């Protein structure tokens, strides 16, 4: 079985709902993280990491919208709104995004072509990553890639 990621709030290739759009920077969205569910974890999975990344942000390095580490292997989904800090599984932790703090930050692209928002669940061979809430997405990415067993993505778009 292959690792698969799905959502009750988003569909692959579709436009992101206003509920998941940032509230600020000229937007008045709900800034609510979407429901995410996964199945088909590789054998040996001991934890998961969930991320949301915009490769189209005009920064030269994209924009990290959400990073959740140390999700227990028994977890199969994150409920909508978990990015607000509540309803995360025991032991899971959000780390700093490019908004400068932990937690979900929704889409807020500048005017122009729609951006892509890549939600990814990573299956890891370790039960936890030794990180804290101020760890950068780059540090998380390094540790994820060193311990990865597989990943699945769901990509949506949003633009003005």
C-alpha positions in Angstrom: 0.0 0.0 0.0 1.3 3.5 -0.9 1.1 6.4 1.5 -1.8 8.7 0.5 -3.0 12.1 1.8 -6.6 13.4 1.6 -8.7 16.1 3.1 -12.4 16.8 3.7 -11.6 20.5 3.2 -9.5 20.4 0.0 -9.2 18.5 -3.3 -6.1 17.9 -5.3 -5.6 20.7 -7.9 -8.6 22.8 -6.7 -8.7 26.3 -5.3 -8.2 26.6 -1.5 -11.3 27.6 0.4 -11.4 31.0 2.1 -11.5 29.1 5.5 -7.8 28.2 4.9 -6.7 31.7 3.7 -4.7 34.0 6.0 -6.5 36.7 8.0 -4.1 39.7 7.5 -1.8 41.0 4.8 -4.8 42.2 2.8 -6.8 39.0 3.3 -9.7 38.2 5.5 -9.8 34.4 5.4 -10.5 32.1 8.3 -6.8 31.1 8.8 -7.9 27.7 9.8 -5.8 24.7 9.0 -7.5 22.0 6.9 -8.5 18.5 7.9 -5.9 16.1 6.7 -6.0 12.3 6.7 -3.5 9.7 5.6 -3.3 6.0 5.1 -0.9 3.4 3.8 2.1 4.3 6.0 5.3 2.4 5.1 6.3 -0.5 7.3 8.5 0.8 10.2 6.8 4.2 10.5 7.4 5.5 14.0 6.1 9.1 13.6 4.8 11.6 11.0 5.6 15.2 10.1 3.0 17.5 8.3 4.0 20.5 6.3 2.5 23.2 4.1 4.8 25.0 1.6 4.3 27.6 -1.1 7.1 27.2 -3.7 5.8 30.2 -5.7 6.3 32.8 -2.9 8.5 35.6 -4.2 11.3 35.1 -1.7 13.8 33.0 -3.5 13.2 30.1 -1.1 9.4 29.7 -1.0 7.2 30.1 2.1 6.5 27.6 4.9 2.9 28.0 6.1 2.7 25.1 8.6 5.1 22.6 10.2 3.9 19.9 12.7 6.5 17.4 14.0 6.5 14.4 16.3 3.0 13.2 15.3 2.6 9.7 16.8 2.6 6.7 14.3 -0.9 5.8 15.6 -2.3 9.1 14.2 -4.2 8.9 11.0 -5.5 12.5 10.7 -5.4 16.0 11.9 -8.8 17.7 12.4 -9.6 21.1 10.8 -8.3 23.9 13.0 -5.5 21.8 14.6 -3.0 24.5 13.4 -4.4 26.8 16.1 -2.7 24.6 18.7 -5.7 22.7 19.9 -6.6 19.1 18.9 -3.0 18.1 18.1 -2.2 14.5 19.1 -0.3 14.1 22.4 3.4 14.7 21.8 3.0 16.6 18.5 4.4 20.1 18.2 4.2 22.9 15.7 7.5 24.7 14.8 8.2 28.2 13.5 6.9 29.0 10.0 7.9 31.9 7.8 5.2 34.0 9.6 7.8 34.0 12.4 5.9 31.7 14.9 4.6 28.2 15.3 1.1 27.4 14.0 -0.8 27.4 10.7 -0.7 30.5 8.6 -3.0 30.4 5.5 -2.5 31.5 1.9 -1.7 35.2 1.4 0.0 35.5 -2.0 0.7 38.9 -3.7 -1.6 39.8 -6.6 -0.8 37.8 -9.8 -0.8 34.2 -10.8 -2.2 31.6 -8.3 0.3 30.0 -6.0 0.6 26.3 -5.2 0.2 25.1 -1.6 1.7 21.7 -1.1 0.5 19.9 2.0 2.8 16.9 2.8 2.7 14.1 5.3 6.1 12.5 5.9 6.5 9.0 7.4 9.6 8.8 9.6 11.7 5.9 10.9 12.2 7.6 14.3 9.6 8.2 17.0 10.5 11.9 17.4 12.7 14.7 16.1 14.8 16.5 18.6 13.5 20.0 17.8 11.8 22.9 19.6 9.0 25.3 18.7 11.6 27.8 17.3 13.2 25.3 15.0 13.2 26.6 11.4 11.5 24.8 8.5 14.9 24.2 7.0 16.1 22.4 10.1 12.9 20.3 10.2 13.4 19.5 6.5 17.0 18.4 7.0 15.9 16.1 9.9 12.9 14.8 7.9 15.0 13.9 4.9 17.5 12.1 7.1 14.8 9.9 8.6 12.2 9.6 5.8 10.4 6.4 4.9 8.1 8.0 2.4 5.7 10.9 1.8 2.4 11.9 0.2 1.2 15.3 -1.0 -1.9 17.2 -1.7 -1.6 20.4 -3.7 -4.1 23.2 -3.9 -3.9 26.7 -5.4 -4.9 30.2 -4.4 -4.5 33.6 -5.9 -6.0 37.1 -6.3 
